[in-house]
Amino acid sequence: MEAAILALVSQEQQARFIPYVQRYEFEALLFSLPEQAVNWLQGSAVTLANMQEAVRRCRSSELVNDSSQTSPSHRMKSLFAVYDKKLLGPDIVELAGLAAIRSECPRFDGWLSRLESLFD
């Protein structure tokens, strides 16, 4: 999909355009740091185990998305009644730190690395 998006941009602009499509939802990134999500949202050991099992089954936090009913946002809402993407999602990311997310999400890390290389 990213290659198709890039192809829509003129040849001259392609060198300055780095497309990135988040494979699923923002919440997929939260599954890369389940301990912080559980701590921040006051979950339990069972909640933590459920998040870890979802990542294990899907082989990566970036792939946690079995169906529209088990998308990352649906999983977060079913695990944490208080979860609100806009209010609490950024807090969890800040608590964990970008380095932790990048270490668990190679596609996301690759995109950020490409952007950072522009300033080297």
Beta strands, then each sheet from edge to edge (+ up, - down):
end
